[in-house]
Amino acid sequence: MEPDQAFLEYAVRALVDHPEAVETTRTIDQMGVLLTLTVHPDDMGKIIGKSGKTAEALRILLRVVGMKSSARVNLKINEPVGSPREHEKTVDQVVDEL
């Protein structure tokens, strides 16, 4: 496991209530390194944080970790299956049902 991915898993597992559900994937393309994070639906609020501050801090720290290997590291947080936002309906969906 690469240092940036290991750091992300370590930090996130320390924050959440369900560390066994933390999953990361690492892909490399012309834009740099993309780390994709998936957590338990109950832990999404802890990862995002108030006004997105925790997610922003994780992204900043990952950029610093990436600088050691001259890589641009980005973080994508997956919306977990079964999360409350997944069940929200848009106005158009409600109108279509009527």
N, C-alpha and C positions, 0 to 999 in steps of 0.2 A: 504494500500500500504506500502511495506517495505521501510525503510529509503534509501537503496541504489537505488531502483527504483525511489523513489520520488526525490532524488538528481539528478539523470540522467535526468529526465524529466524537472526539474527546470533549470538545466544548459543548456540543448539543446534548450529549448523554448526561452531562453534569446539570443541565438546565431542566430537563423534562422529567415527568413522572413515569414514563414508560420507555426506559432506555433500550429495551429489547426491540422496540419497534422502529428504531432509527435506522434508516438505510440511506446510503450515499452511492452515487455513480459518478464516474469521472470520465469526461470526454475531452478530446483535444481537436481543435479545428484552427482555421486561419485567424480567428479572433482571440485565441488563447485557450485557457483551460476553463471548462464549464463543470462545476460541481452541482449536482442535482440532489436535493435533500427531500426525503419523505419521512414524516413523523406520524405518530398516532394522532387521530383527530382531536382528542382532548388536549394535546400539547401544542396545537397550532398557536394559540394565544401567547404562550410562553416564548415561542420562537419568534413570532412577529414583534411582540412587545407593544408597549403603549406608543401609539403613533408611529409604529414601525422602527422604533429606536433600537431594539435588540437585533433585528435583522440587519439594520444599517451597520451596527457595530460589528456583527459577524462578517459582513462584506468588507469592511475596512481592515479587520484583522487578517482576512484571507488575502487581501491585496499585499499586505506587509509580508506574510508568509511566502507569497509568490515572488516577491522581489528578491528573496534570497536565491532563487533559481532562475531569475530573469524571466519570469512567466507572468502573464496577466491572468488572474484568477477571478472568475465570476461565480456568483451563487444564484441558483434558481431553487425556489421553495415550492414543491408540488402541493397542490390542494389535495388533501387526502380524501379517499372515498369515504362517504358517510359524514362529511363535515357539514355543519349547519349552512354554510354558503351554498353548498351543492343543492340544497333543497329549496333555496329561495327562488321564487318565480318572478320573471319580469312582467311588466304590465301587459306586454303583447301576448305572453303565454296565458295569462288569466283571461284576457279578452277572447283569445282563440278558443278557450274551453267553454265560453258562454255561447 
